[in-house]
Amino acid sequence: MANATWYSWPTNFSNGSSITGIGSFFAYANEVTGGFLGAAILLIIFIMTLFAGMLMGVKRALASSCFITFIFSVYFWRLNMIHPAVPITLVVFTILFALGAKAEGSQY
């Protein structure tokens, strides 16, 4: 394996730019995966934070995992990796689950 050219970074996107940082790396990886990288990362973040928060109660865990996923979704939306409706939907679900947790009687 002396020749590592197969693993080298791509030097050119279709628009003529190159990978200069983490944002352009994610944009390139999203392009290679056909647009599914952003959604897959958000789904993994949502599931991990949901299971981590299950000790607090289901609705409270759903509200906190929606909020944390919203933070990451704004970043991915700014990179054009996901549709703009995703962060808006996550805010709506965060508010609904927070109100449901409040009505459930848990302190939030």
Secondary structure, 3 states (H helix, E strand, C coil): CCCCHHHCCCCCCCCCCCCCCHHHHHHHHHHHCCCCHHHHHHHHHHHHHHHHCHHHCHHHHHHHHHHHHHHHHHHHHHCCCCCCHHHHHHHHHHHHHHHHHHHHCCCC
